[in-house]
Amino acid sequence: MRETLKMLIKIQEIDQKVDQLNHSKIDLPAEIETLKKQVQDLDDNIADGQAKLAQLEKEKREQELGLETAQDRLKKYQQQLNRIKTNREYDAIQTEIDVQKASISEYEESILNIMTTSEELTETLEERRQELETLKVQNVPKWEQLEIDLSSIEDRLAIQQDHRKNVTVRLEGRLLAAYERIRKGKNGLAIVPIRKRACGGCFKTLPPQKIQEVRRTDSILTCENCGRILYWDENLES
C-alpha cells in the first residue's frame, strides 16, 4: 500500500505540473504582450514628442518670418517719417509704427516661449530615450525567454503525459478513478499529508486513531471532512 500511495503522490505531482503548463499557455502570451507594450508605449511617447518638437520648430520658423516682416514694415514706416508734410500723415505713420512695434514684441515673446518649450521637451525626450534603452535591456530578454518557454510547452506537456502513463499503468483502475474524482472536486489536490495532526487539505484536526491508521499505511484512508486521500510523511511535523 505504501507503494500505491507513492504512485498517487507521483501522479498528483505530474498533474500539478501539467496544470501549471496549461495555465502558462494562457498566461505567457499576456505576460509577453505586457512586456512588449511597455516598450512600445514608451517608444510611441518618444515619437509623439519628436512630432511635437518638429511642430514647434515649424511654428518657430513661422513666427520668425512674421517677425522679419514686421521689422521690415517698421523700417519702412520709420523712413517715411522723414518725408511727411502734415500732422495727419505723421499721426497715421506713427500709428503704423506702434502697430509694428507691438507685433514685433508679440513675435519675440512667442519665439522665446517656443524656444523654452522646445528646450524642455528636448530634455524630456533625452530622458525618455534613456528610459527606453533601460527598459529594453530589462524587457527584451524576459519576453524572448517567455517566448522560448511558450514554444516548448507542448513538448513538456507530452513528456509529463508520458511520465503519467508510466505510473498509471501500475495503478489499479478503481484507485485511479477515485483519485481523479477527488482531484476534480478539490481544485487539483486529491492526496495530502497530515500536518500538525490535521488534514493537509482542509486543515481539520484528525482523531489520534485516524492518524495512527494513516501512519501504518495498511490501507487507503481519506479525510472524513473533505474526502481527500491522506498519507503520512515522516519529514513533516505531525
Secondary structure per residue as TSV (DSSP state, phi and psi in degrees):
chain	resnum	aa	ss	phi	psi
A	1	M	-	360.0	-33.1
A	2	R	H	-59.0	-41.5
A	3	E	H	-66.8	-35.5
A	4	T	H	-62.7	-44.0
A	5	L	H	-62.7	-39.4
A	6	K	H	-62.1	-39.3
A	7	M	H	-66.9	-40.0
A	8	L	H	-63.7	-41.2
A	9	I	H	-62.5	-42.8
A	10	K	H	-63.2	-43.1
A	11	I	H	-61.4	-41.8
A	12	Q	H	-64.3	-39.1
A	13	E	H	-61.3	-41.7
A	14	I	H	-65.5	-44.6
A	15	D	H	-62.3	-36.7
A	16	Q	H	-66.5	-38.1
A	17	K	H	-64.9	-39.8
A	18	V	H	-63.6	-43.1
A	19	D	H	-59.5	-44.6
A	20	Q	H	-61.1	-42.0
A	21	L	H	-65.8	-40.4
A	22	N	H	-66.3	-37.6
A	23	H	H	-64.9	-38.2
A	24	S	H	-63.5	-32.9
A	25	K	H	-60.8	-29.0
A	26	I	H	-89.9	-42.2
A	27	D	H	-77.9	-38.9
A	28	L	H	-61.1	-44.0
A	29	P	H	-57.8	-37.8
A	30	A	H	-68.1	-39.7
A	31	E	H	-64.2	-43.4
A	32	I	H	-61.6	-44.7
A	33	E	H	-63.0	-39.3
A	34	T	H	-62.6	-45.4
A	35	L	H	-63.5	-42.4
A	36	K	H	-68.3	-38.0
A	37	K	H	-66.5	-35.8
A	38	Q	H	-58.9	-43.4
A	39	V	H	-69.2	-44.3
A	40	Q	H	-65.0	-40.4
A	41	D	H	-62.2	-42.9
A	42	L	H	-68.1	-38.6
A	43	D	H	-63.1	-41.4
A	44	D	H	-65.5	-37.6
A	45	N	H	-61.5	-40.8
A	46	I	H	-66.2	-42.5
A	47	A	H	-61.8	-40.9
A	48	D	H	-63.4	-40.5
A	49	G	H	-64.1	-39.8
A	50	Q	H	-65.9	-38.3
A	51	A	H	-65.5	-40.6
A	52	K	H	-64.3	-39.4
A	53	L	H	-63.7	-40.7
A	54	A	H	-64.6	-39.1
A	55	Q	H	-65.8	-39.9
A	56	L	H	-63.3	-38.5
A	57	E	H	-65.2	-39.0
A	58	K	H	-64.0	-45.2
A	59	E	H	-63.3	-37.7
A	60	K	H	-62.8	-43.8
A	61	R	H	-63.0	-39.6
A	62	E	H	-64.7	-41.7
A	63	Q	H	-67.5	-37.2
A	64	E	H	-65.4	-38.5
A	65	L	H	-64.9	-42.4
A	66	G	H	-63.6	-39.1
A	67	L	H	-62.8	-44.3
A	68	E	H	-62.4	-39.9
A	69	T	H	-64.8	-43.8
A	70	A	H	-64.6	-38.3
A	71	Q	H	-65.9	-39.6
A	72	D	H	-63.7	-42.5
A	73	R	H	-65.5	-40.9
A	74	L	H	-60.9	-44.1
A	75	K	H	-61.3	-40.9
A	76	K	H	-65.0	-44.6
A	77	Y	H	-68.2	-36.3
A	78	Q	H	-65.2	-35.0
A	79	Q	H	-69.3	-31.9
A	80	Q	H	-69.9	-22.4
A	81	L	G	-59.3	-31.6
A	82	N	G	-74.2	-12.4
A	83	R	G	-112.2	-2.6
A	84	I	-	-78.3	155.0
A	85	K	-	-122.0	-14.4
A	86	T	S	-126.0	158.3
A	87	N	H	-64.7	-34.7
A	88	R	H	-62.4	-45.7
A	89	E	H	-63.7	-38.7
A	90	Y	H	-62.6	-46.2
A	91	D	H	-62.1	-38.7
A	92	A	H	-66.2	-43.9
A	93	I	H	-66.5	-40.0
A	94	Q	H	-64.0	-37.0
A	95	T	H	-61.8	-44.0
A	96	E	H	-64.1	-39.0
A	97	I	H	-62.3	-44.0
A	98	D	H	-62.6	-39.3
A	99	V	H	-62.0	-45.6
A	100	Q	H	-68.0	-37.2
A	101	K	H	-62.5	-40.7
A	102	A	H	-64.3	-42.2
A	103	S	H	-62.6	-43.1
A	104	I	H	-60.5	-43.4
A	105	S	H	-61.6	-42.2
A	106	E	H	-65.5	-43.9
A	107	Y	H	-61.8	-43.8
A	108	E	H	-63.9	-41.8
A	109	E	H	-65.4	-42.6
A	110	S	H	-61.7	-44.8
A	111	I	H	-62.3	-41.4
A	112	L	H	-62.4	-43.3
A	113	N	H	-63.3	-41.6
A	114	I	H	-64.1	-42.3
A	115	M	H	-63.7	-40.7
A	116	T	H	-63.8	-46.2
A	117	T	H	-61.8	-41.1
A	118	S	H	-64.0	-41.9
A	119	E	H	-63.7	-43.2
A	120	E	H	-64.3	-42.4
A	121	L	H	-66.6	-38.3
A	122	T	H	-61.3	-42.8
A	123	E	H	-64.1	-42.8
A	124	T	H	-62.9	-42.0
A	125	L	H	-63.5	-38.3
A	126	E	H	-63.8	-40.3
A	127	E	H	-64.0	-42.6
A	128	R	H	-64.0	-38.5
A	129	R	H	-64.7	-39.4
A	130	Q	H	-65.9	-40.7
A	131	E	H	-61.5	-40.4
A	132	L	H	-63.7	-44.0
A	133	E	H	-62.2	-42.5
A	134	T	H	-63.9	-43.3
A	135	L	H	-64.0	-39.3
A	136	K	H	-63.2	-42.3
A	137	V	H	-60.1	-36.6
A	138	Q	H	-78.5	-47.1
A	139	N	H	-85.6	-38.4
A	140	V	H	-59.8	-48.8
A	141	P	H	-61.1	-34.2
A	142	K	H	-64.6	-50.1
A	143	W	H	-72.6	-28.7
A	144	E	H	-65.4	-40.8
A	145	Q	H	-67.3	-40.1
A	146	L	H	-64.3	-36.5
A	147	E	H	-65.6	-37.0
A	148	I	H	-64.7	-45.5
A	149	D	H	-60.3	-43.2
A	150	L	H	-63.8	-40.5
A	151	S	H	-69.7	-20.0
A	152	S	T	-98.9	0.1
A	153	I	H	-61.1	-45.1
A	154	E	H	-61.2	-40.2
A	155	D	H	-64.1	-41.5
A	156	R	H	-69.0	-34.8
A	157	L	H	-63.2	-42.6
A	158	A	H	-61.7	-40.2
A	159	I	H	-62.5	-45.5
A	160	Q	H	-65.4	-37.3
A	161	Q	H	-64.5	-37.2
A	162	D	H	-64.9	-43.6
A	163	H	H	-58.8	-41.8
A	164	R	H	-64.5	-42.6
A	165	K	H	-61.4	-40.6
A	166	N	H	-63.2	-27.9
A	167	V	H	-88.0	-45.5
A	168	T	H	-65.8	-26.6
A	169	V	T	-65.6	-19.8
A	170	R	T	-97.6	4.4
A	171	L	S	-110.4	143.2
A	172	E	-	-60.5	140.6
A	173	G	H	-60.5	-38.4
A	174	R	H	-67.2	-36.2
A	175	L	H	-69.7	-40.6
A	176	L	H	-63.2	-41.9
A	177	A	H	-63.8	-41.1
A	178	A	H	-64.7	-44.4
A	179	Y	H	-58.1	-47.6
A	180	E	H	-67.0	-34.8
A	181	R	H	-66.0	-45.0
A	182	I	H	-65.6	-44.4
A	183	R	H	-60.1	-41.0
A	184	K	H	-63.1	-36.0
A	185	G	H	-89.1	-6.7
A	186	K	T	-125.4	38.0
A	187	N	T	53.8	39.4
A	188	G	T	85.6	2.9
A	189	L	-	-117.9	99.0
A	190	A	-	-102.3	-28.6
A	191	I	E	-128.6	128.0
A	192	V	E	-136.4	152.0
A	193	P	E	-82.5	163.4
A	194	I	E	-83.0	128.9
A	195	R	E	-126.2	122.3
A	196	K	T	50.7	46.4
A	197	R	T	64.1	24.9
A	198	A	E	-135.1	160.2
A	199	C	E	-64.1	131.7
A	200	G	T	-74.2	-2.6
A	201	G	T	-102.5	-51.5
A	202	C	T	-105.4	-8.9
A	203	F	-	68.0	18.1
A	204	K	-	-78.9	134.1
A	205	T	B	-62.2	136.6
A	206	L	-	-100.6	147.1
A	207	P	-	-62.3	145.5
A	208	P	H	-53.4	-39.5
A	209	Q	H	-63.0	-39.9
A	210	K	H	-63.5	-42.0
A	211	I	H	-61.2	-43.8
A	212	Q	H	-64.0	-38.3
A	213	E	H	-65.2	-42.4
A	214	V	H	-64.5	-40.1
A	215	R	H	-64.4	-33.5
A	216	R	H	-71.5	-23.4
A	217	T	T	58.3	41.9
A	218	D	S	-86.3	-23.5
A	219	S	S	-154.4	171.6
A	220	I	-	-83.2	120.4
A	221	L	E	-121.1	148.0
A	222	T	E	-122.5	160.0
A	223	C	-	-72.8	128.2
A	224	E	T	-68.3	-19.2
A	225	N	T	-86.7	-49.5
A	226	C	T	-109.9	-12.6
A	227	G	-	85.0	2.8
A	228	R	-	-75.6	151.3
A	229	I	E	-73.4	135.6
A	230	L	E	-105.5	147.1
A	231	Y	E	-143.9	159.9
A	232	W	-	-100.8	130.5
A	233	D	-	-120.2	114.5
A	234	E	T	-61.3	-23.0
A	235	N	T	-81.0	-10.0
A	236	L	S	-104.0	145.6
A	237	E	-	-71.6	128.1
A	238	S	-	-93.8	360.0
